[in-house]
Amino acid sequence: MEKYSRWRDSGTGIQPFLPPVPSRQESNLFEAIGKILSFLIKPVLGLAKFLLVILAALLLFLIVDVLGLLLIKVKMVYRVYHYLFTCLLARIALFFMGFYWIRTERVSLRRGRVNTLKSRGAFDSTRLKSGDVIVSNWTSYVELIYLAFRYDPVFTEFYVSTNTLRPISLWTAIKITGQYPELNPPSGVKTYSITELSKLAKSNDMGPIVVFPEATTSNGRALLKFNPVFRDLSLPVEDFQILILNVKYEYENFSPTYTAGNKFWHFLRLCSEFKNQMNVKFLAADESPSSSSFTITSTATLTPYSAARAATLTHEDQTGYQIINLVGQMSRLRKTNLGVQDKCDFLEYYWERTNYNAVRDSIKQILPQPGYDDGSTGPVLVRLAWHAAGTYDMHTNTGGSNGATMRFAMEASDPANAGLEYARKFLEPIKHKFPWISYADLWTLAGVVAIEEMGGPVVPWKPGRTDKTQESDCPPNGRLPDAAHTQQHIRDVFYRMGFTDREIVALMGAHTIGRCHKDRSGYDGPWTYTPTRFSNQLDEDDELMMLPADMALIIDPKFREIVNIYAQDKKAFFNDFASAFGKLLELGVTRNGNDVAKL
């Protein structure tokens, strides 16, 4: 998706944050029939498996976390009890999620090639003790359940600002998967360096420690930039054993990786698959950074781009560089220069688009109003957006769409705004439903959505407007166009906002929707035969209402020339209107570096 291209790594061309989409494959008749049957069966199957997983999770919580408290003072018994039931119930949960068989491989990287070791003696995962460290990539909540099944470890959350770790439970680890990475530790919560946490786990027989150096989830297509978790360690690491593993998923219809989106629906969809496949690779123990025979990798053989990145990471964290290099070779994943902060920015953009889409949907739902005007709120919502922005004065940089000052009596009472209280009332339930959106954004977005839904062009719009809080911030009344005046008044009003003659005609084209009301403008009647359908019907028509301002477009030679172009070329009119209306909605909006409008 082009709109997410800013999070495409410049060195590899990979976008590591967007949820993967399966490639489209041509299907024959039998496969098509199979897809139809799957469509019917999967929802039922998914719900049944979902309930079974929830049951396994409840048993895990009750047996391990609640009843286990009775044994907590007897460390040896507690640890065995905790491990056995966690292993059993976590594996049952994976089974019901569709992971019937988990393929595991022990891998050697020696002699410049990846070899799968057939001998179990090369590495035995049961040798991990409390305080040893498991280093893994992080793509989903699924591998958390796998790690719980295999090792019953202590999970950790990494904080960039302090370069420390906090021990967390399996449940907390699942909860934070795919969420905004926390850059700072919570107030009053003790955090540890990797060495300190290893000692704590060893002395309290807490089990091995899981560390995700990426500190957030990726989509599994590449490795994110490692944080300097291991920078205080020297090679080879002697205080504890390090197990390096990599998790990958094979899929045809739906990827188990989870980077963003609704976690509940992702989980339900995952359970709906007939089968899911997880592949886990372990690095041979004698090639681990904790092995006495470990050989440090040089950056000399890397590409200039990779070498530059490696030099930075090596300076910060030599051990971390060696580990990411091992993970990359073992998994055959390329390393990107995107990290935690990039993921935060991505999620902010992703959720912003997702949430504003929900607002759009709510606006669409209020457009049909059988008891109002011609059965649609569309025209009055466009007028609200227009008038909220049309108060701008480029000479004083006052007025415009930012601030939503029509909420105050001073601006609302401007005769030009008569009748717009209906538009504001129509939108109030949406504001109540989405209290985080500003009125300034809601009003302008409503106009954009209304135009699109009435068959008009897609108008460029972006959020970030803020609401002013004082009536003294209202612009003076009288800045909006007066329908009773002709071309000179029109030019004075629009030139004050910075528009050209062509943009003026395009914006006046908004009169192809809606009608006049005697109690608002003093005039009565529709401007068009299709008042709820956006069109390029700009020509003079004796049977339709034409205000003096509309007649000015016919009388003035320059305006008339542009009207003729638009009347004959719908595409030209739509393109110019979208551009001019988008410009109108940005008047008075001065944004900071985060695209938020300044008051």
C-alpha positions as CSV (number, residue, x, y, z in Angstrom):
1,M,0.0,0.0,0.0
2,E,1.5,3.2,-1.2
3,K,0.2,5.2,1.8
4,Y,2.4,3.1,4.1
5,S,5.5,3.5,1.9
6,R,7.3,5.6,4.5
7,W,7.7,2.5,6.6
8,R,9.4,0.6,3.8
9,D,13.0,0.0,4.7
10,S,15.3,1.9,2.3
11,G,18.0,-0.7,2.3
12,T,15.9,-3.8,1.7
13,G,12.6,-2.5,0.2
14,I,10.7,-4.5,2.8
15,Q,7.7,-3.2,4.7
16,P,7.9,-5.1,8.1
17,F,4.7,-3.8,9.8
18,L,1.7,-4.3,7.6
19,P,-0.2,-7.5,8.1
20,P,0.8,-10.0,5.4
21,V,-1.7,-10.7,2.6
22,P,-1.7,-14.1,0.9
23,S,-0.8,-14.0,-2.8
24,R,-3.7,-14.5,-5.1
25,Q,-3.8,-17.9,-6.9
26,E,-5.9,-19.0,-9.8
27,S,-8.3,-21.8,-8.8
28,N,-10.2,-24.4,-10.7
29,L,-13.8,-25.5,-10.3
30,F,-13.1,-27.9,-7.5
31,E,-11.1,-25.4,-5.5
32,A,-13.8,-22.8,-6.0
33,I,-16.4,-25.3,-4.6
34,G,-14.0,-26.0,-1.7
35,K,-13.7,-22.3,-1.0
36,I,-17.5,-22.0,-0.8
37,L,-17.7,-24.9,1.6
38,S,-14.9,-23.5,3.7
39,F,-16.8,-20.2,3.8
40,L,-19.8,-22.0,5.3
41,I,-17.9,-24.3,7.7
42,K,-15.1,-22.0,9.0
43,P,-17.2,-19.7,11.1
44,V,-18.7,-22.6,13.0
45,L,-15.3,-24.3,13.3
46,G,-13.7,-21.1,14.4
47,L,-16.2,-20.4,17.1
48,A,-15.9,-24.0,18.5
49,K,-12.1,-23.9,18.5
50,F,-12.2,-20.4,20.0
51,L,-14.3,-21.6,22.9
52,L,-12.0,-24.6,23.5
53,V,-8.9,-22.4,23.5
54,I,-10.6,-20.1,26.0
55,L,-11.4,-23.1,28.2
56,A,-7.8,-24.2,28.1
57,A,-6.7,-20.7,29.0
58,L,-9.1,-20.5,31.9
59,L,-7.8,-23.8,33.2
60,L,-4.2,-22.6,32.8
61,F,-5.0,-19.5,34.8
62,L,-6.9,-21.4,37.6
63,I,-4.6,-24.3,38.0
64,V,-1.2,-22.6,37.5
65,D,-1.8,-19.0,38.6
66,V,-4.4,-19.5,41.3
67,L,-4.0,-22.9,42.8
68,G,-0.2,-22.7,42.3
69,L,0.0,-20.0,44.9
70,L,-0.6,-22.8,47.5
71,L,2.8,-24.2,46.5
72,I,4.8,-21.0,46.0
73,K,6.8,-21.3,49.2
74,V,8.1,-24.8,48.2
75,K,10.2,-23.6,45.3
76,M,11.2,-27.0,43.8
77,V,7.7,-28.4,44.0
78,Y,6.2,-25.2,42.7
79,R,8.5,-25.0,39.7
80,V,7.8,-28.6,38.7
81,Y,4.0,-28.1,39.2
82,H,4.1,-24.8,37.3
83,Y,6.1,-26.3,34.4
84,L,4.0,-29.4,33.9
85,F,0.6,-27.8,33.8
86,T,1.8,-24.8,31.8
87,C,3.4,-27.2,29.3
88,L,0.2,-29.4,29.1
89,L,-2.4,-26.7,28.8
90,A,-0.4,-24.4,26.5
91,R,0.1,-27.3,24.1
92,I,-3.6,-28.0,24.2
93,A,-4.4,-24.4,23.4
94,L,-2.0,-24.5,20.4
95,F,-3.7,-27.7,19.2
96,F,-7.1,-26.1,19.3
97,M,-5.7,-23.1,17.5
98,G,-4.8,-25.4,14.6
99,F,-1.1,-26.0,15.3
100,Y,-1.4,-29.8,15.4
101,W,2.2,-30.4,14.5
102,I,5.1,-27.9,15.2
103,R,8.2,-28.5,13.1
104,T,11.4,-27.9,15.0
105,E,14.9,-27.9,13.7
106,R,18.4,-27.5,15.3
107,V,20.5,-25.5,12.9
108,S,24.3,-25.2,12.4
109,L,25.7,-22.2,10.5
110,R,29.2,-23.5,10.2
111,R,31.1,-23.8,6.9
112,G,29.0,-20.9,5.5
113,R,25.8,-22.8,5.0
114,V,22.7,-23.6,7.0
115,N,22.6,-27.3,8.0
116,T,19.8,-29.0,9.9
117,L,21.3,-31.1,12.6
118,K,19.9,-34.6,12.8
119,S,21.4,-35.5,16.1
120,R,19.6,-34.6,19.3
121,G,22.9,-34.4,21.1
122,A,23.8,-31.2,19.2
123,F,21.3,-29.2,21.3
124,D,18.9,-30.3,24.0
125,S,16.5,-27.5,25.0
126,T,15.7,-29.2,28.3
127,R,19.2,-28.1,29.5
128,L,18.0,-24.6,29.9
129,K,18.0,-23.6,33.6
130,S,16.5,-20.7,35.5
131,G,18.3,-17.5,34.5
132,D,19.3,-18.7,31.1
133,V,18.2,-16.4,28.2
134,I,16.1,-17.3,25.2
135,V,16.4,-14.8,22.3
136,S,13.7,-14.8,19.7
137,N,12.1,-12.8,17.0
138,W,8.6,-11.6,17.7
139,T,5.7,-11.7,15.2
140,S,2.6,-12.9,17.1
141,Y,1.1,-13.9,20.4
142,V,1.2,-17.5,19.1
143,E,4.9,-17.9,19.7
144,L,4.4,-16.7,23.3
145,I,2.1,-19.7,23.9
146,Y,4.7,-21.9,22.2
147,L,7.4,-20.6,24.4
148,A,5.2,-21.1,27.5
149,F,4.6,-24.7,26.4
150,R,8.2,-25.4,25.7
151,Y,10.0,-23.6,28.5
152,D,7.5,-22.0,31.0
153,P,9.8,-19.0,31.0
154,V,9.7,-15.5,32.4
155,F,8.6,-13.1,29.6
156,T,10.0,-9.6,29.5
157,E,9.1,-6.1,28.2
158,F,12.0,-3.9,27.1
159,Y,12.1,-0.1,27.6
160,V,14.2,1.9,25.2
161,S,14.6,5.0,27.4
162,T,16.3,3.1,30.2
163,N,17.6,0.1,28.3
164,T,16.2,-2.2,30.9
165,L,13.7,-5.1,31.1
166,R,10.7,-5.8,33.2
167,P,9.6,-9.4,34.0
168,I,6.0,-10.0,32.9
169,S,3.6,-12.9,32.9
170,L,2.4,-14.8,29.8
171,W,-0.9,-13.0,30.0
172,T,0.7,-9.5,30.0
173,A,3.0,-10.6,27.1
174,I,-0.1,-11.6,25.1
175,K,-1.8,-8.3,26.0
176,I,1.0,-6.1,24.8
177,T,1.6,-8.0,21.6
178,G,0.9,-5.6,18.7
179,Q,0.2,-2.7,21.0
180,Y,2.2,0.6,21.1
181,P,5.6,-0.3,22.4
182,E,6.2,1.4,25.8
183,L,9.3,3.5,25.5
184,N,9.4,4.3,29.2
185,P,8.8,2.0,32.2
186,P,5.7,2.6,34.3
187,S,6.2,4.8,37.3
188,G,7.2,2.9,40.4
189,V,8.0,-0.4,38.5
190,K,11.4,-1.9,39.1
191,T,13.3,-2.8,35.9
192,Y,16.6,-4.7,35.4
193,S,19.5,-5.1,33.1
194,I,19.8,-8.5,31.4
195,T,22.4,-9.6,33.9
196,E,20.5,-8.4,36.9
197,L,17.3,-10.2,35.7
198,S,19.2,-13.4,35.0
199,K,20.6,-13.4,38.5
200,L,17.1,-12.7,40.0
201,A,15.6,-15.6,38.0
202,K,18.4,-17.9,38.9
203,S,18.2,-17.2,42.7
204,N,14.4,-17.5,42.7
205,D,14.2,-20.5,40.3
206,M,11.9,-18.5,38.1
207,G,12.8,-20.3,34.9
208,P,14.6,-19.1,31.8
209,I,14.1,-15.6,30.5
210,V,12.6,-14.7,27.1
211,V,14.0,-11.5,25.5
212,F,12.7,-10.0,22.3
213,P,15.4,-7.5,21.2
214,E,13.2,-6.0,18.6
215,A,10.8,-5.0,21.5
216,T,7.8,-5.1,19.2
217,T,6.2,-7.3,16.6
218,S,7.0,-7.4,12.9
219,N,5.1,-9.3,10.1
220,G,7.9,-11.9,9.9
221,R,9.2,-10.7,6.5
222,A,12.4,-9.2,8.0
223,L,14.1,-8.5,11.2
224,L,13.7,-5.1,12.9
225,K,16.6,-3.2,14.4
226,F,17.7,-4.8,17.6
227,N,17.8,-2.6,20.7
228,P,21.0,-2.6,22.7
229,V,19.8,-5.1,25.3
230,F,23.1,-6.9,25.6
231,R,25.5,-4.0,25.5
232,D,26.9,-4.7,29.0
233,L,27.8,-8.2,28.1
234,S,31.2,-9.4,26.7
235,L,31.8,-12.3,24.4
236,P,31.6,-15.1,25.0
237,V,28.8,-14.7,27.6
238,E,29.7,-16.6,30.7
239,D,27.0,-15.7,33.2
240,F,24.2,-17.7,31.5
241,Q,23.4,-19.8,28.5
242,I,21.8,-18.1,25.5
243,L,19.4,-20.0,23.2
244,I,18.7,-18.3,19.9
245,L,15.6,-19.3,18.1
246,N,13.5,-18.1,15.2
247,V,9.8,-18.6,14.5
248,K,8.2,-18.6,11.1
249,Y,4.7,-19.4,9.9
250,E,3.5,-21.1,6.7
251,Y,0.1,-20.1,5.5
252,E,-2.2,-20.1,2.5
253,N,-5.2,-18.1,3.5
254,F,-4.4,-16.2,6.7
255,S,-1.2,-15.3,8.4
256,P,-0.8,-16.0,12.2
257,T,1.5,-13.0,12.4
258,Y,0.0,-10.1,14.3
259,T,1.4,-6.6,14.0
260,A,-1.7,-4.4,14.1
261,G,-5.5,-4.5,14.0
262,N,-8.2,-6.1,16.1
263,K,-6.6,-8.9,18.2
264,F,-9.9,-10.6,19.0
265,W,-10.9,-10.9,15.3
266,H,-7.4,-12.0,14.4
267,F,-7.5,-14.7,17.0
268,L,-11.0,-15.8,15.9
269,R,-9.9,-15.9,12.3
270,L,-6.9,-17.9,13.2
271,C,-9.0,-20.5,15.0
272,S,-11.2,-20.6,11.9
273,E,-8.4,-22.1,9.8
274,F,-8.4,-25.8,9.3
275,K,-4.7,-26.0,9.9
276,N,-1.9,-23.7,10.9
277,Q,1.8,-24.3,10.6
278,M,4.6,-23.1,12.8
279,N,8.3,-23.7,12.1
280,V,10.9,-23.2,14.9
281,K,14.6,-23.2,14.4
282,F,17.2,-23.4,17.2
283,L,20.8,-22.5,16.9
284,A,23.2,-25.3,17.9
285,A,24.4,-24.7,21.4
286,D,28.1,-24.7,20.5
287,E,27.5,-21.8,18.1
288,S,25.7,-19.7,20.7
289,P,27.4,-16.5,22.0
290,S,27.5,-18.2,25.4
291,S,29.7,-21.0,24.0
292,S,33.4,-21.0,24.8
293,S,34.0,-21.8,21.1
294,F,32.0,-18.9,19.7
295,T,33.6,-17.0,16.8
296,I,33.0,-13.3,16.4
297,T,31.6,-12.3,13.0
298,S,33.4,-9.5,11.1
299,T,31.5,-6.7,9.2
300,A,34.0,-6.9,6.4
301,T,31.9,-9.2,4.2
302,L,28.7,-7.2,4.5
303,T,27.3,-4.8,1.9
304,P,28.1,-1.1,2.5
305,Y,24.5,-0.5,3.7
306,S,24.6,-3.4,6.1
307,A,28.1,-2.6,7.2
308,A,27.1,0.9,8.1
309,R,24.2,-0.3,10.2
310,A,26.4,-3.0,11.8
311,A,29.1,-0.5,12.7
312,T,26.5,1.6,14.6
313,L,25.0,-1.5,16.4
314,T,28.5,-3.0,17.1
315,H,29.5,0.3,18.8
316,E,26.4,0.2,21.0
317,D,26.1,-3.5,21.5
318,Q,28.6,-5.9,20.1
319,T,26.9,-9.0,21.5
320,G,23.5,-7.8,20.1
321,Y,25.1,-7.4,16.7
322,Q,26.4,-10.9,16.8
323,I,23.0,-12.2,17.8
324,I,21.0,-10.4,15.1
325,N,23.6,-11.7,12.6
326,L,23.0,-15.2,13.8
327,V,19.2,-14.9,13.7
328,G,19.4,-13.4,10.2
329,Q,21.5,-16.3,8.9
330,M,19.6,-19.0,10.7
331,S,16.2,-17.7,9.5
332,R,17.3,-16.3,6.2
333,L,15.6,-13.0,7.1
334,R,17.1,-9.7,6.0
335,K,17.8,-7.0,8.6
336,T,16.1,-3.6,8.3
337,N,16.9,-0.3,9.8
338,L,13.4,0.2,11.2
339,G,12.8,-0.1,15.0
340,V,10.6,0.6,17.9
341,Q,10.0,4.3,17.2
342,D,9.1,3.5,13.6
343,K,6.6,1.0,14.8
344,C,5.0,3.6,17.1
345,D,4.7,6.0,14.2
346,F,3.2,3.3,12.0
347,L,0.6,2.3,14.6
348,E,-0.4,5.9,15.2
349,Y,-1.0,6.3,11.4
350,Y,-2.6,2.9,11.1
351,W,-5.1,3.4,14.0
352,E,-5.8,6.9,12.9
353,R,-6.9,5.7,9.5
354,T,-8.8,2.9,11.0
355,N,-10.6,5.1,13.5
356,Y,-11.4,7.8,11.0
357,N,-12.8,5.1,8.7
358,A,-15.3,4.3,11.6
359,V,-16.2,8.0,11.8
360,R,-16.7,8.0,8.0
361,D,-19.1,5.0,8.3
362,S,-21.1,6.7,11.0
363,I,-21.4,9.9,8.8
364,K,-22.6,7.7,5.9
365,Q,-25.3,6.3,8.1
366,I,-26.9,9.7,8.9
367,L,-27.0,10.9,5.3
368,P,-30.4,9.3,4.5
369,Q,-33.1,11.4,6.4
370,P,-36.5,10.9,4.8
371,G,-38.1,13.7,6.8
372,Y,-35.5,16.3,6.0
373,D,-35.4,18.4,2.8
374,D,-34.9,16.1,-0.2
375,G,-34.3,13.0,2.0
376,S,-30.6,13.6,2.6
377,T,-28.4,15.6,5.0
378,G,-25.6,15.6,2.4
379,P,-26.1,19.1,1.1
380,V,-26.4,20.8,4.5
381,L,-23.3,18.9,5.7
382,V,-21.4,20.2,2.7
383,R,-22.6,23.7,3.5
384,L,-21.5,23.3,7.1
385,A,-18.0,22.4,6.1
386,W,-17.9,25.2,3.5
387,H,-19.0,27.9,5.9
388,A,-16.8,26.6,8.7
389,A,-13.8,27.2,6.4
390,G,-15.0,30.1,4.4
391,T,-14.3,32.7,7.0
392,Y,-10.6,32.7,6.3
393,D,-8.7,36.0,5.7
394,M,-5.2,35.4,4.3
395,H,-4.2,39.0,5.1
396,T,-4.7,38.5,8.9
397,N,-4.5,34.7,8.9
398,T,-7.7,34.5,10.9
399,G,-10.8,32.4,10.5
400,G,-10.9,29.1,8.6
401,S,-11.8,25.5,9.5
402,N,-9.5,25.2,12.5
403,G,-11.2,25.9,15.8
404,A,-14.8,25.1,14.9
405,T,-15.9,28.5,16.2
406,M,-19.4,28.2,14.8
407,R,-20.1,26.4,18.2
408,F,-20.3,29.9,19.7
409,A,-23.3,32.1,19.4
410,M,-21.4,35.0,17.8
411,E,-20.6,33.0,14.6
412,A,-23.6,30.8,14.7
413,S,-25.8,33.9,14.6
414,D,-24.3,35.2,11.4
415,P,-27.2,35.3,8.9
416,A,-25.1,33.4,6.4
417,N,-25.1,30.5,8.8
418,A,-28.9,30.2,9.2
419,G,-30.0,26.6,9.1
420,L,-26.6,25.1,9.9
421,E,-27.8,24.3,13.4
422,Y,-29.5,21.3,11.7
423,A,-26.2,20.0,10.4
424,R,-24.5,20.4,13.7
425,K,-27.3,18.5,15.5
426,F,-27.1,15.7,12.9
427,L,-23.4,15.3,13.7
428,E,-23.7,15.6,17.5
429,P,-24.4,11.8,18.1
430,I,-21.3,11.0,16.1
431,K,-19.2,13.4,18.2
432,H,-20.7,11.6,21.3
433,K,-19.7,8.2,19.9
434,F,-16.2,9.3,19.0
435,P,-15.3,12.0,21.6
436,W,-11.7,12.0,20.6
437,I,-12.4,13.7,17.2
438,S,-12.5,17.5,17.2
439,Y,-15.5,19.3,16.0
440,A,-13.3,21.0,13.4
441,D,-12.3,17.6,12.0
442,L,-15.8,16.2,12.2
443,W,-17.5,19.0,10.3
444,T,-15.0,19.1,7.5
445,L,-14.9,15.3,7.2
446,A,-18.7,15.2,7.1
447,G,-18.6,17.6,4.1
448,V,-16.0,15.4,2.3
449,V,-17.9,12.2,3.0
450,A,-21.2,13.7,1.9
451,I,-19.7,14.9,-1.4
452,E,-18.3,11.4,-2.1
453,E,-21.5,9.6,-1.2
454,M,-23.6,12.0,-3.4
455,G,-21.5,10.9,-6.4
456,G,-18.9,13.6,-6.2
457,P,-15.1,13.4,-6.3
458,V,-12.8,12.2,-3.6
459,V,-11.7,15.3,-1.8
460,P,-8.2,15.3,-0.1
461,W,-8.6,15.6,3.7
462,K,-6.4,15.0,6.6
463,P,-7.2,15.2,10.4
464,G,-5.4,17.2,13.1
465,R,-7.6,20.3,13.5
466,T,-8.2,21.5,17.0
467,D,-11.2,23.2,18.7
468,K,-10.9,26.7,20.1
469,T,-12.4,27.3,23.5
470,Q,-13.3,31.0,23.6
471,E,-15.9,33.0,21.8
472,S,-13.4,35.8,21.4
473,D,-11.6,33.5,18.9
474,C,-14.5,33.8,16.4
475,P,-13.8,35.7,13.2
476,P,-16.0,38.8,12.4
477,N,-19.4,38.1,10.9
478,G,-19.9,39.1,7.3
479,R,-17.0,37.2,5.7
480,L,-19.0,34.6,4.0
481,P,-20.4,35.1,0.4
482,D,-23.8,36.9,0.2
483,A,-26.0,35.2,-2.4
484,A,-27.7,38.5,-3.2
485,H,-24.5,40.1,-4.6
486,T,-22.8,39.7,-7.9
487,Q,-19.4,39.0,-9.4
488,Q,-17.4,41.8,-7.7
489,H,-18.5,40.7,-4.2
490,I,-17.8,37.1,-5.1
491,R,-14.2,38.0,-6.2
492,D,-13.7,40.1,-3.1
493,V,-14.7,37.2,-0.8
494,F,-12.8,34.5,-2.6
495,Y,-9.6,36.6,-3.4
496,R,-9.5,37.3,0.4
497,M,-9.1,33.6,0.9
498,G,-6.5,33.2,-1.9
499,F,-8.6,31.6,-4.7
500,T,-8.3,32.1,-8.4
501,D,-11.2,32.6,-10.8
502,R,-11.1,29.0,-11.8
503,E,-11.2,27.8,-8.2
504,I,-14.1,30.3,-7.6
505,V,-16.2,28.7,-10.3
506,A,-15.3,25.2,-9.1
507,L,-16.3,26.0,-5.5
508,M,-19.5,27.7,-6.6
509,G,-20.3,24.4,-8.3
510,A,-21.3,23.1,-4.9
511,H,-24.7,24.6,-5.9
512,T,-25.3,21.5,-8.0
513,I,-26.6,20.0,-4.8
514,G,-29.2,21.2,-2.3
515,R,-31.8,23.9,-2.5
516,C,-32.6,27.4,-1.2
517,H,-34.8,27.9,1.9
518,K,-37.0,30.9,2.4
519,D,-36.4,31.1,6.1
520,R,-32.6,31.0,5.7
521,S,-31.6,33.0,2.6
522,G,-34.8,34.6,1.6
523,Y,-34.9,32.5,-1.6
524,D,-36.7,29.2,-2.2
525,G,-36.3,26.3,-4.6
526,P,-33.8,23.8,-5.8
527,W,-30.7,24.7,-7.8
528,T,-30.8,21.4,-9.7
529,Y,-33.0,18.6,-10.8
530,T,-31.0,16.2,-8.6
531,P,-30.4,18.0,-5.3
532,T,-28.8,15.0,-3.7
533,R,-26.6,14.1,-6.6
534,F,-23.3,15.9,-7.3
535,S,-22.9,16.8,-11.0
536,N,-21.5,19.3,-13.4
537,Q,-25.0,20.8,-14.1
538,L,-23.7,24.4,-14.2
539,D,-25.6,25.8,-17.2
540,E,-28.4,28.3,-17.0
541,D,-31.9,26.8,-16.7
542,D,-35.0,29.0,-16.5
543,E,-36.9,26.3,-14.5
544,L,-34.3,26.2,-11.6
545,M,-33.4,28.6,-8.8
546,M,-30.5,30.8,-9.7
547,L,-29.2,33.3,-7.1
548,P,-27.7,36.6,-8.1
549,A,-24.3,35.0,-7.2
550,D,-25.1,32.1,-9.6
551,M,-26.1,34.5,-12.3
552,A,-22.7,36.2,-11.9
553,L,-21.0,33.1,-13.2
554,I,-23.1,33.4,-16.4
555,I,-22.8,37.1,-16.8
556,D,-19.1,37.6,-16.2
557,P,-17.1,36.6,-19.4
558,K,-14.2,35.0,-17.5
559,F,-16.4,33.1,-15.2
560,R,-18.7,32.1,-18.2
561,E,-15.7,30.6,-20.1
562,I,-14.8,28.4,-17.1
563,V,-18.5,27.4,-16.6
564,N,-18.6,26.2,-20.3
565,I,-15.5,24.1,-19.8
566,Y,-16.9,22.4,-16.7
567,A,-20.4,21.9,-18.2
568,Q,-18.9,20.0,-21.1
569,D,-16.1,18.2,-19.1
570,K,-17.3,16.5,-15.9
571,K,-13.8,15.1,-15.2
572,A,-12.2,18.5,-15.3
573,F,-14.9,19.9,-13.0
574,F,-14.6,17.1,-10.5
575,N,-10.8,17.3,-10.4
576,D,-10.8,21.0,-9.9
577,F,-13.6,21.0,-7.4
578,A,-11.8,18.3,-5.3
579,S,-8.6,20.3,-5.4
580,A,-10.3,23.6,-4.5
581,F,-12.5,22.2,-1.8
582,G,-9.6,20.4,-0.2
583,K,-7.7,23.7,-0.2
584,L,-10.7,25.5,1.3
585,L,-10.8,23.0,4.2
586,E,-7.1,23.6,5.0
587,L,-7.5,27.4,5.2
588,G,-6.5,28.6,8.6
589,V,-4.8,25.3,9.5
590,T,-1.1,25.6,10.5
591,R,0.3,22.3,11.4
592,N,3.2,21.2,13.6
593,G,5.6,18.4,12.9
594,N,3.0,15.8,13.9
595,D,0.4,17.3,11.5
596,V,-1.6,18.6,14.4
597,A,-3.1,22.1,13.9
598,K,-1.8,24.9,16.1
599,L,-4.4,27.1,17.8
